[in-house]
Amino acid sequence: MSSGKDPDGAKTVPSGEDPNPHVASIRRVHTREMKLVDPTDSNVPEAPKQSPAPGNPAVPGRRTADHGKHSTPPRPTPKAPEQPAKLPPAVQDKLNAQTGQVGVTPSGAPALPPRANPTARRMISRWLASDTPPTQAFSIVDRLRGTPYANPKVNSAQDASARKTLEFALDLAETMFRYGAGALEVETSVIAVTAALGLRHIDVDITNQSINLNFSPPEGEAYSMLRVVRSWTNNFAGLTYVHQLVSDIVAGGVTRQQSVDRLREISRQPKPFPRWMVSGAAGGFAAAFVVFIGGSLVGAAIAFISSLLVGQIAKYASRWRIPDFFSIAASTFVVTAIAVLFHALNAPIDPALVVSGGILLLLPSARFVSALQDAINGFPVTAAGRFFSAGLSYAAILTGIMTALVIGQLAGAPELDVRTIDKIAYPGWLLVVLVAAAVVLGAVTEQTSRTLLLPTGAIALLGYLLLLGIQALGVGDRTAPAVAATFIGLAGRIIAHRMRAPQLVLAAPAIVFLLPGLMIFRSMYGLVFDVEDMTGALIDMFTAFTIMMAIAGGVVFGDTLARPFTGSAVSGERSGIRRR
């Protein structure tokens, strides 16, 4: 009578018989044997040999005396458990000292190391242990610490439609990116809004031009949504309105549908200043800055006219969807060509000063500030993309200047002397007025809210006075702009927090007068026409780029210094809000 099958599944085996006698006959290896033993050590005794078990197992296929037919062999007699050989004390101590070694015994069995010291093990664990293990989940709301949205009022009930909330968050992030916000501000706004609207299990991933939201609750349906930002525009007023909307949502009392309606109104709301006023403000800024750096009134008038032409070029370039690189290069070419032309006509101007005032608004100052802020705050991909974009704008400016200078040289224009520039000395009070007026006009070109124009001019005025004081103390011309930019970043954050606006809206226009426009023109002219001193031109260009980066870094550093004074703990507007 058979009760099982052999391993191949073809033959049956008698009940009670071992189906695989070969495996059963293998001797078991005890843990005491699994020690790393040096076979050459004379102190190690050999393990006693085991004699085969008594019995005479039947040979497969052999006829028995009783039945005279083939039968399966009987089950081998179980062997008695082997007793491991006892090692001498010296050998045992040697084995215990070999901690952490793994090998094989002379018989081929794996050798295990002796057990570690429990006391040392606990001590090392305490040294290597972390308060927050890297795999431990943490609340994403903690990312709001140090921001104006810290400690949001989180709804206790989960929103019934998580997808609609995610769609609103994506619309909000896209609008902020289009209006020029930094990656950190966009991330904190999305986290604060989703938390206030009831979504707790959400993660945000932001790159140069895309926002990815992932919602994965422990129970329920998960969502992952992506939005790509493909267009940008100057609208600091719209960015201010979005900032106020986020503050109202975090403070509570604004439903999701009300938030969607308000965001739609912000997107459809016209910009505060018409196009003709923006063009006039750009021309007024160029004229005021030419006088500020020592140019003549005729040079200021030429800079005003060239800036009006630059506005028309930007208008048609946007309408025809021409890339920014070529539109900026064409604008710079027009500014430089007009200055060289009037210089050839013996007009009482210095072309270097006229070009410096005309290209200042074309410099990507706000983009440099946002890029450096993203790099410092842990957004390397976004920072790399913005740095590359700002570098292309910088290269486009150099390309326009170079092309205009080469064409003027071929047309017989007189050679310029950029090393000795005749500057007109104006009284100090006039320079102070010109700085404030130029910064306010520059803020108009960025479509800043009307209520923020005077605070922006006041911040720039204080920064200029601080710059004069630092220079009077003997600080170099390369360090003084960075210190003034730090003050502008600090004051911009504090005032913007009081007026419910982002810091970039006030700081970006206020630092324009610090940018080294004249140094850029000098270095570019030296690279084109002064081949003998090309090393000096390269040094000047690198110095100009370094000053721009130092100014951007000063703005970010000032923003960081102002965080203890602008957190939710010191905000009177939201002092009663507590996280549930």
Rosetta blueprint (number, residue, H / E / L):
1 M L
2 S E
3 S E
4 G E
5 K E
6 D L
7 P L
8 D L
9 G L
10 A L
11 K L
12 T E
13 V E
14 P E
15 S L
16 G L
17 E L
18 D L
19 P L
20 N L
21 P H
22 H H
23 V H
24 A H
25 S L
26 I L
27 R L
28 R L
29 V L
30 H L
31 T H
32 R H
33 E H
34 M L
35 K L
36 L L
37 V L
38 D L
39 P L
40 T L
41 D L
42 S L
43 N L
44 V L
45 P L
46 E L
47 A L
48 P L
49 K L
50 Q L
51 S L
52 P L
53 A L
54 P L
55 G L
56 N L
57 P L
58 A L
59 V L
60 P L
61 G L
62 R L
63 R L
64 T L
65 A L
66 D L
67 H L
68 G L
69 K L
70 H L
71 S L
72 T L
73 P L
74 P L
75 R L
76 P L
77 T L
78 P L
79 K L
80 A L
81 P L
82 E L
83 Q L
84 P L
85 A L
86 K L
87 L L
88 P L
89 P H
90 A H
91 V H
92 Q H
93 D H
94 K H
95 L H
96 N H
97 A H
98 Q L
99 T L
100 G L
101 Q L
102 V L
103 G E
104 V E
105 T L
106 P L
107 S L
108 G L
109 A L
110 P E
111 A E
112 L L
113 P L
114 P L
115 R L
116 A L
117 N L
118 P H
119 T H
120 A H
121 R H
122 R H
123 M H
124 I H
125 S H
126 R H
127 W H
128 L H
129 A L
130 S L
131 D L
132 T L
133 P L
134 P L
135 T L
136 Q L
137 A L
138 F L
139 S L
140 I H
141 V H
142 D H
143 R H
144 L H
145 R L
146 G L
147 T L
148 P L
149 Y L
150 A L
151 N L
152 P L
153 K L
154 V L
155 N L
156 S L
157 A L
158 Q L
159 D L
160 A L
161 S L
162 A H
163 R H
164 K H
165 T H
166 L H
167 E H
168 F H
169 A H
170 L H
171 D H
172 L H
173 A H
174 E H
175 T H
176 M H
177 F H
178 R H
179 Y L
180 G L
181 A L
182 G L
183 A H
184 L H
185 E H
186 V H
187 E H
188 T H
189 S H
190 V H
191 I H
192 A H
193 V H
194 T H
195 A H
196 A H
197 L L
198 G L
199 L L
200 R L
201 H L
202 I E
203 D E
204 V E
205 D E
206 I E
207 T L
208 N L
209 Q L
210 S E
211 I E
212 N E
213 L E
214 N E
215 F E
216 S L
217 P L
218 P L
219 E L
220 G L
221 E L
222 A L
223 Y E
224 S E
225 M E
226 L E
227 R E
228 V E
229 V L
230 R L
231 S L
232 W L
233 T L
234 N L
235 N L
236 F H
237 A H
238 G H
239 L H
240 T H
241 Y H
242 V H
243 H H
244 Q H
245 L H
246 V H
247 S H
248 D H
249 I H
250 V H
251 A H
252 G L
253 G L
254 V L
255 T L
256 R H
257 Q H
258 Q H
259 S H
260 V H
261 D H
262 R H
263 L H
264 R H
265 E H
266 I H
267 S H
268 R H
269 Q L
270 P L
271 K L
272 P L
273 F L
274 P L
275 R H
276 W H
277 M H
278 V H
279 S H
280 G H
281 A H
282 A H
283 G H
284 G H
285 F H
286 A H
287 A H
288 A H
289 F H
290 V H
291 V H
292 F H
293 I L
294 G L
295 G L
296 S L
297 L H
298 V H
299 G H
300 A H
301 A H
302 I H
303 A H
304 F H
305 I H
306 S H
307 S H
308 L H
309 L H
310 V H
311 G H
312 Q H
313 I H
314 A H
315 K H
316 Y H
317 A H
318 S H
319 R H
320 W L
321 R L
322 I L
323 P L
324 D H
325 F H
326 F H
327 S H
328 I H
329 A H
330 A H
331 S H
332 T H
333 F H
334 V H
335 V H
336 T H
337 A H
338 I H
339 A H
340 V H
341 L H
342 F H
343 H H
344 A H
345 L L
346 N L
347 A L
348 P L
349 I L
350 D L
351 P H
352 A H
353 L H
354 V H
355 V H
356 S H
357 G H
358 G H
359 I H
360 L H
361 L H
362 L H
363 L L
364 P L
365 S H
366 A H
367 R H
368 F H
369 V H
370 S H
371 A H
372 L H
373 Q H
374 D H
375 A H
376 I H
377 N L
378 G L
379 F L
380 P H
381 V H
382 T H
383 A H
384 A H
385 G H
386 R H
387 F H
388 F H
389 S H
390 A H
391 G H
392 L H
393 S H
394 Y H
395 A H
396 A H
397 I H
398 L H
399 T H
400 G H
401 I H
402 M H
403 T H
404 A H
405 L H
406 V H
407 I H
408 G H
409 Q H
410 L H
411 A L
412 G L
413 A L
414 P L
415 E L
416 L L
417 D L
418 V L
419 R L
420 T L
421 I L
422 D L
423 K L
424 I L
425 A L
426 Y L
427 P L
428 G H
429 W H
430 L H
431 L H
432 V H
433 V H
434 L H
435 V H
436 A H
437 A H
438 A H
439 V H
440 V H
441 L H
442 G H
443 A H
444 V H
445 T H
446 E L
447 Q L
448 T L
449 S L
450 R H
451 T H
452 L H
453 L H
454 L H
455 P H
456 T H
457 G H
458 A H
459 I H
460 A H
461 L H
462 L H
463 G H
464 Y H
465 L H
466 L H
467 L H
468 L H
469 G H
470 I H
471 Q H
472 A H
473 L L
474 G L
475 V L
476 G L
477 D L
478 R L
479 T L
480 A H
481 P H
482 A H
483 V H
484 A H
485 A H
486 T H
487 F H
488 I H
489 G H
490 L H
491 A H
492 G H
493 R H
494 I H
495 I H
496 A H
497 H H
498 R H
499 M L
500 R L
501 A L
502 P L
503 Q H
504 L H
505 V H
506 L H
507 A H
508 A H
509 P H
510 A H
511 I L
512 V H
513 F H
514 L H
515 L L
516 P L
517 G H
518 L H
519 M H
520 I H
521 F H
522 R H
523 S H
524 M H
525 Y H
526 G H
527 L H
528 V H
529 F H
530 D L
531 V H
532 E H
533 D H
534 M H
535 T H
536 G H
537 A H
538 L H
539 I H
540 D H
541 M H
542 F H
543 T H
544 A H
545 F H
546 T H
547 I H
548 M H
549 M H
550 A H
551 I H
552 A H
553 G H
554 G H
555 V H
556 V H
557 F H
558 G H
559 D H
560 T H
561 L H
562 A L
563 R H
564 P H
565 F H
566 T H
567 G L
568 S H
569 A H
570 V H
571 S L
572 G L
573 E L
574 R L
575 S L
576 G L
577 I L
578 R L
579 R L
580 R L
